[in-house]
Amino acid sequence: MNPQLPIFYPWSFKKSVLFLLIFIGCSTASVFAMLKLPHIFKDGMVLQRNEAITIWGWADKGEEVSVHFRNVHKVVKTDETGKWKCDIGVFAAGGPYEMTISTDTTWRLNDIYIGEVWLCSGQSNMQYTMDMLGIKTSKSDFNSTYPIHFFNVQIETDLIPSGDIAGGRWQNLNENSAGQLSGTAFYFAKHLQSKLNVPIGIVVSCLGATTIETWMSAESLLPLDAFKSIVEQTMAPNKTKSELLDDLARFRSQWDKDYYLNTKGMKEKWFESANMPGEWKEVQVPLLWEDLGYDHDGEVWFRKKFDWPGAIKGDQQSINLNQIDDYDRVWLNGSFIGETFGSRNFRGYFFPSSLVKEKDNLLVVRVFDIGGKGGMYTNAFWGNPILTGKWEMKIGDKINANDFPKPIVPNMSVFSHPTALYNANIAPLSAYRFKGVIWYQGESNADRAAEYASLFPAMITDWRKLFNKPNLPFHFVQLANYGPQDTLGNPSNWAELRAAQASALTLPFTSLATAIDVGDALDIHPKDKETVGKRLADNALVQDYGFDMDVKSPQWMKTTFTSNGALMVHFSTPFKDIPKEDKLHSFLIAGSDGKFVKADAYLSKNKIKLSSPEVSKPKYIRFAWANNPGKWQLYGVNGKPLLPFRTDQFPLSTAKNFFHFDPFSF
């Protein structure tokens, strides 16, 4: 039985369906009795210098735990729940060191360093690895004196904060492992290391296509009307996913026999080709069968013959079935390969290669609907050659949804369910010390850009409270240019999202690294992560480490009017000259009516003159207000690009778009 959320997911945003790599952790400890450490405490870990370091874990109730690190020896007792925690002191950068943690069992952790530790999070542009970007490294790219170690958090979901992350392992960054690290994090860490000359620790906790609310706590979302209901529903069982799955296993001991598996299709073994009845109807997946006119709650069987796409390599294969409403059981060539409960959970099933053939495989899915619509429904965009397209369907036994007993199961989309990723992948790290956070996310919230202006600062404040660090540095990437070059003047969700991101700069100890000049019109995952990573690192070096560098983009200072009715826009610093044959673009102006038109723009050092024959009395300015405003022209003398801005306060096109829970969204 495996009713839990699958351990791999589609992860790129509006591009292709890929699998999220899972990095399974290992430890030098032998099989432990009751002494257990968090997954992040592994060989090779990096601990934050110059801050009190906390070590914690679990053991038998009332048991003494002994911690040895360098010249520190601490003994602490577990509490009523079996948890223990102790501070081991403040240390300067250095390593490698060893730590031992003992009860009647001893954990020995080796290759530990003290240095600068950063948490890297967001969606696919943070997650895209060096391998995914097609970037190769060599031995000469790495500094053996001051190592960089990284930890990819194994992504999970939970209904309330988990006690621990699902897994992961620390790796030394070198030419063999670099391909597994986020490209943005790679260049951030490399640039930081080159200036600080201390060990660097990078903890990556991110997932493509995710909305910001998945990374926020219940406490931060409950005050917001749009989220209150779904967050309260999520919290209602007051149990973790693991606890609910234990409950489900106990519930099923009798329920399967009396209800769930007590159907004609199961008794007659319709999953075996020899036992299948006739009269199957051809359908197109994805589908919800009520949309085809079938008013049916209960079991519906689907089958599909297919050839395996590509070569059969390795000992294990997988099939991704995405979301199914509500429960499913799956057979491949007559062999059971898995099951899942919960309409919003993503399905992915692993099985031995011996079960699959190059030709004429038979996949059978028993879908069980407990009320409302039922089917295999995720948008075809997220499909694959096996999932989408022609299937055959046969209606099985019907139930009365009002009388049918239903277990409480974990049920949440990993990409969009509020709090789901925070609970499983951020909250369990609360006692780990980080210097700061780098964040690259926003694409998935672009349709609700105005709302993001409230969510993003709330999330930053939320994480600072979690890590008990009110001034936790938070450096973020402003969205890149993407899509066809826009006709200026049209509403732009991405422009509005960029403005929402920039509004978080009102919080102290934050910085923005724009990517609007290094994007790719044809690729939502631009390859130039080096510029982005270095900009993030430079901001951190100045803000958090006291380096004396000019990292500020030119700032709009004021606007004056010329005698002939044009606008003269004054900026904080001079711009680099642009070729005389290049006309300035990306500026819009409007009068009091708010009708923006393209402006004629002329550069003179730190001033830009704007006018248009269509606007007799210009009053407002918008710059680069588009998904993709085109080739970037304006850079300060320090090489930093002018950021998009607007001087008006007209309502945004996304102003009325708020979160709405949709049970059939991905």
Secondary structure by P-SEA (a helix, b strand, c coil): cccccccccccccccbbbbccccccccccccccccccccccccbbbbbcccbbbbbbbcccbbbbbbbcccbbbbbbbccccbbbbbcccccccccbbbbbbccbbbbbccccccbbbbbbbcccccccccccccccccccccccbbbbbbbccccccccccccccbbbbbcccccccccccaaaaaaaaaaaaccccbbbbbbbbbccccccccccccccccccccaaaaaaaacccccaaaaaaaaaaaaccccccccccccccccccccccccccbbbbbcccccccccccccccbbbbbbbbcccccccccccccccccccccbbbbcccccccccccccbbbbbbbccccccccbbbbbbbbbbcccccccccccccccccccccbbbbbccccccccccccccccccccccccccccccccccccccccbbbbbbccccccaaaaaaaaaaaaaaaaaaaacccccbbbbbcccccccccccccccaaaaaaaaaaaccccccbbbbbccccccccccccccaaaaaaaaaaaaaaacccccccccccccccccccccbbbbbbccccccccccccccccbbbbccccccccccccccccbbbbccccccccccccccccccccccccccccccccccccccccccccccccbbbbcccc
